[in-house]
Amino acid sequence: WDGYRVIATIAGGDVDLRSRNGNDLTDRFASVAKALPAAIATPDAVLDGEVCALDATGAARFDSLQRGDDRLVFVAFDLLERDGRPLVDEPLDRRRKELEETVRGDPAVLVSPAFDDGEALLAAVKAEGTEGVVAKRRTAPYRVGRRSSGWLKLKVARRQEFVVVGWTSGEGMRAGGIGALVLA
């Protein structure tokens, strides 16, 4: 998913959306905050996920998210607490099962799909040209605020290195600055 990582806390129907740094994102993603209580089968839960902007084809577009375009959705990929019961020490398989039981069918709140064939998924991601995948060990607990060996972020970077050998002077709107880079 190409979105904004968010921890969603639903308490008695009230929703709080926070970034990894603890910044309040509830007003910024108000449509998602409004949809969450009806999409969750319990009045109290803490979910880890991303807010994404989906285009007409259903693809997540980060640039659309920044502009506020397209349909905003919350894509849940982990359940950290349900009904006051912490789940972070449970294995991913158990948390995933409870997540699927907790999130009701709703167009604004989705459960991230899970795949068993990691090599085929990575090949599909490369072909699609998306950013990458997150691989999680099924037996791993959730580690709050830190990375662990229980999950890997595999990026599919399409990049090339160039040597800057010069530049041209800007003209028109770029007058007084750099017009173009000369690469080798």
DRENDO-1510 file (C-alpha; in Angstrom, 1 decimal, always signed):
<recs>
REC; n; res; u; v; w
REC; 1; TRP; +0.0; +0.0; +0.0 .
REC; 2; ASP; +1.2; +3.5; -0.8 .
REC; 3; GLY; -0.3; +5.5; +2.0 .
REC; 4; TYR; +0.2; +7.2; +5.4 .
REC; 5; ARG; +0.9; +4.8; +8.3 .
REC; 6; VAL; -1.7; +5.3; +11.1 .
REC; 7; ILE; -2.6; +3.7; +14.4 .
REC; 8; ALA; -6.4; +3.9; +14.8 .
REC; 9; THR; -7.8; +3.7; +18.3 .
REC; 10; ILE; -11.6; +3.2; +18.6 .
REC; 11; ALA; -12.9; +3.7; +22.1 .
REC; 12; GLY; -16.7; +3.7; +22.7 .
REC; 13; GLY; -17.2; +4.9; +19.1 .
REC; 14; ASP; -14.7; +7.7; +19.3 .
REC; 15; VAL; -11.8; +7.5; +16.9 .
REC; 16; ASP; -8.3; +8.8; +17.3 .
REC; 17; LEU; -5.8; +8.5; +14.4 .
REC; 18; ARG; -2.1; +8.9; +15.1 .
REC; 19; SER; +1.0; +8.8; +13.1 .
REC; 20; ARG; +4.0; +6.8; +14.2 .
REC; 21; ASN; +5.4; +10.0; +15.8 .
REC; 22; GLY; +2.2; +10.5; +17.7 .
REC; 23; ASN; +0.8; +13.3; +15.6 .
REC; 24; ASP; -3.0; +13.6; +15.6 .
REC; 25; LEU; -4.3; +12.9; +12.1 .
REC; 26; THR; -8.0; +12.5; +13.0 .
REC; 27; ASP; -9.1; +15.8; +11.4 .
REC; 28; ARG; -6.8; +15.4; +8.4 .
REC; 29; PHE; -8.5; +12.0; +7.6 .
REC; 30; ALA; -11.9; +12.9; +9.0 .
REC; 31; SER; -13.8; +10.6; +6.4 .
REC; 32; VAL; -11.8; +7.6; +7.6 .
REC; 33; ALA; -12.3; +8.5; +11.2 .
REC; 34; LYS; -16.1; +8.7; +10.6 .
REC; 35; ALA; -16.2; +5.3; +8.8 .
REC; 36; LEU; -14.2; +3.3; +11.3 .
REC; 37; PRO; -16.7; +2.8; +14.1 .
REC; 38; ALA; -19.4; +1.3; +11.8 .
REC; 39; ALA; -16.8; -0.9; +10.1 .
REC; 40; ILE; -15.4; -2.5; +13.3 .
REC; 41; ALA; -17.4; -5.2; +15.0 .
REC; 42; THR; -16.5; -3.9; +18.5 .
REC; 43; PRO; -16.7; -0.5; +20.1 .
REC; 44; ASP; -13.1; -0.8; +21.4 .
REC; 45; ALA; -10.1; -1.7; +19.2 .
REC; 46; VAL; -6.6; -0.5; +18.2 .
REC; 47; LEU; -5.6; -1.2; +14.6 .
REC; 48; ASP; -2.3; -0.7; +12.7 .
REC; 49; GLY; -2.7; +0.3; +9.1 .
REC; 50; GLU; -2.4; +2.9; +6.4 .
REC; 51; VAL; -4.7; +5.6; +5.1 .
REC; 52; CYS; -4.6; +5.5; +1.3 .
REC; 53; ALA; -6.2; +7.3; -1.6 .
REC; 54; LEU; -7.5; +4.9; -4.2 .
REC; 55; ASP; -7.9; +5.9; -7.8 .
REC; 56; ALA; -10.7; +4.7; -10.1 .
REC; 57; THR; -8.8; +1.4; -10.7 .
REC; 58; GLY; -8.4; +0.7; -7.0 .
REC; 59; ALA; -4.7; +1.5; -7.0 .
REC; 60; ALA; -3.2; +3.4; -4.0 .
REC; 61; ARG; -1.7; +6.7; -5.1 .
REC; 62; PHE; +0.5; +8.6; -2.6 .
REC; 63; ASP; +0.4; +11.8; -4.7 .
REC; 64; SER; -3.4; +11.7; -4.6 .
REC; 65; LEU; -3.3; +11.3; -0.8 .
REC; 66; GLN; -1.1; +14.4; -0.5 .
REC; 67; ARG; -3.5; +16.4; -2.7 .
REC; 68; GLY; -6.6; +15.0; -1.0 .
REC; 69; ASP; -7.9; +13.5; -4.3 .
REC; 70; ASP; -9.6; +10.2; -4.8 .
REC; 71; ARG; -11.4; +8.0; -2.2 .
REC; 72; LEU; -9.7; +7.7; +1.2 .
REC; 73; VAL; -9.7; +4.3; +2.8 .
REC; 74; PHE; -8.1; +2.7; +5.9 .
REC; 75; VAL; -6.2; -0.5; +5.1 .
REC; 76; ALA; -5.8; -2.5; +8.3 .
REC; 77; PHE; -2.9; -4.9; +8.5 .
REC; 78; ASP; -2.8; -5.7; +12.2 .
REC; 79; LEU; -5.0; -5.7; +15.3 .
REC; 80; LEU; -3.2; -4.6; +18.5 .
REC; 81; GLU; -6.0; -4.6; +21.0 .
REC; 82; ARG; -9.7; -5.7; +21.1 .
REC; 83; ASP; -12.2; -5.0; +23.8 .
REC; 84; GLY; -9.4; -3.9; +26.2 .
REC; 85; ARG; -7.5; -7.2; +25.6 .
REC; 86; PRO; -3.9; -6.6; +24.3 .
REC; 87; LEU; -3.0; -8.8; +21.4 .
REC; 88; VAL; +0.6; -7.6; +20.7 .
REC; 89; ASP; +2.2; -10.7; +22.3 .
REC; 90; GLU; +0.0; -13.1; +20.3 .
REC; 91; PRO; +1.5; -14.5; +17.0 .
REC; 92; LEU; +0.6; -12.8; +13.8 .
REC; 93; ASP; -1.6; -15.7; +12.6 .
REC; 94; ARG; -3.9; -15.3; +15.7 .
REC; 95; ARG; -3.9; -11.4; +15.4 .
REC; 96; ARG; -4.7; -11.7; +11.7 .
REC; 97; LYS; -7.6; -14.1; +12.3 .
REC; 98; GLU; -9.1; -11.7; +14.9 .
REC; 99; LEU; -8.5; -8.7; +12.5 .
REC; 100; GLU; -10.5; -10.5; +9.8 .
REC; 101; GLU; -13.3; -11.2; +12.3 .
REC; 102; THR; -13.2; -7.6; +13.6 .
REC; 103; VAL; -13.3; -5.6; +10.3 .
REC; 104; ARG; -16.8; -5.8; +8.7 .
REC; 105; GLY; -17.2; -5.4; +5.0 .
REC; 106; ASP; -17.0; -1.6; +4.4 .
REC; 107; PRO; -15.7; +0.3; +1.3 .
REC; 108; ALA; -13.8; +2.7; +3.5 .
REC; 109; VAL; -12.1; +0.1; +5.8 .
REC; 110; LEU; -10.3; -2.8; +4.2 .
REC; 111; VAL; -8.1; -5.6; +5.5 .
REC; 112; SER; -4.8; -5.8; +3.7 .
REC; 113; PRO; -4.6; -9.1; +1.7 .
REC; 114; ALA; -2.2; -11.8; +2.9 .
REC; 115; PHE; -0.3; -14.0; +0.5 .
REC; 116; ASP; +1.4; -17.4; +1.1 .
REC; 117; ASP; +3.7; -17.3; -2.0 .
REC; 118; GLY; +6.1; -14.5; -1.3 .
REC; 119; GLU; +8.3; -15.0; -4.4 .
REC; 120; ALA; +5.2; -14.8; -6.7 .
REC; 121; LEU; +4.0; -11.7; -4.8 .
REC; 122; LEU; +7.4; -10.0; -5.2 .
REC; 123; ALA; +7.5; -10.8; -8.9 .
REC; 124; ALA; +4.0; -9.3; -9.3 .
REC; 125; VAL; +5.0; -6.1; -7.3 .
REC; 126; LYS; +8.0; -5.7; -9.6 .
REC; 127; ALA; +5.8; -6.1; -12.7 .
REC; 128; GLU; +3.2; -3.7; -11.3 .
REC; 129; GLY; +5.9; -1.1; -10.5 .
REC; 130; THR; +4.8; -0.5; -6.9 .
REC; 131; GLU; +7.1; +0.3; -4.0 .
REC; 132; GLY; +7.5; -3.2; -2.4 .
REC; 133; VAL; +6.1; -5.6; +0.2 .
REC; 134; VAL; +6.2; -6.2; +3.9 .
REC; 135; ALA; +7.0; -9.8; +4.9 .
REC; 136; LYS; +6.0; -10.9; +8.4 .
REC; 137; ARG; +6.8; -14.0; +10.2 .
REC; 138; ARG; +3.5; -15.8; +11.1 .
REC; 139; THR; +4.6; -16.7; +14.6 .
REC; 140; ALA; +6.0; -13.2; +15.4 .
REC; 141; PRO; +4.5; -10.9; +18.1 .
REC; 142; TYR; +3.9; -7.3; +17.4 .
REC; 143; ARG; +6.8; -5.1; +18.5 .
REC; 144; VAL; +5.4; -1.6; +19.4 .
REC; 145; GLY; +7.6; +1.3; +18.2 .
REC; 146; ARG; +10.5; -0.8; +16.9 .
REC; 147; ARG; +11.5; -3.1; +14.1 .
REC; 148; SER; +12.3; -6.7; +14.7 .
REC; 149; SER; +13.5; -9.7; +12.8 .
REC; 150; GLY; +9.8; -10.8; +12.6 .
REC; 151; TRP; +9.2; -8.6; +9.6 .
REC; 152; LEU; +11.1; -7.3; +6.6 .
REC; 153; LYS; +10.4; -4.4; +4.3 .
REC; 154; LEU; +11.3; -5.4; +0.8 .
REC; 155; LYS; +11.6; -2.5; -1.5 .
REC; 156; VAL; +11.5; -2.8; -5.3 .
REC; 157; ALA; +13.5; +0.2; -6.2 .
REC; 158; ARG; +13.8; +1.3; -9.7 .
REC; 159; ARG; +16.7; +3.6; -9.8 .
REC; 160; GLN; +19.7; +4.4; -11.8 .
REC; 161; GLU; +22.8; +6.3; -10.9 .
REC; 162; PHE; +24.2; +9.1; -13.0 .
REC; 163; VAL; +27.2; +11.4; -12.8 .
REC; 164; VAL; +26.5; +15.1; -13.0 .
REC; 165; VAL; +29.1; +16.5; -15.4 .
REC; 166; GLY; +27.7; +20.0; -15.8 .
REC; 167; TRP; +24.7; +22.2; -16.1 .
REC; 168; THR; +23.1; +24.8; -18.3 .
REC; 169; SER; +22.0; +28.3; -17.3 .
REC; 170; GLY; +18.3; +28.7; -16.8 .
REC; 171; GLU; +16.2; +30.8; -19.2 .
REC; 172; GLY; +12.7; +32.3; -18.8 .
REC; 173; MET; +11.2; +31.3; -15.5 .
REC; 174; ARG; +14.5; +29.7; -14.5 .
REC; 175; ALA; +16.7; +32.7; -15.4 .
REC; 176; GLY; +19.5; +33.1; -12.8 .
REC; 177; GLY; +19.3; +29.4; -11.8 .
REC; 178; ILE; +20.0; +26.0; -13.3 .
REC; 179; GLY; +18.2; +25.2; -16.5 .
REC; 180; ALA; +19.2; +21.6; -16.9 .
REC; 181; LEU; +21.7; +19.1; -15.6 .
REC; 182; VAL; +24.2; +17.4; -18.0 .
REC; 183; LEU; +24.4; +13.7; -17.0 .
REC; 184; ALA; +26.8; +10.9; -17.9 .
</recs>
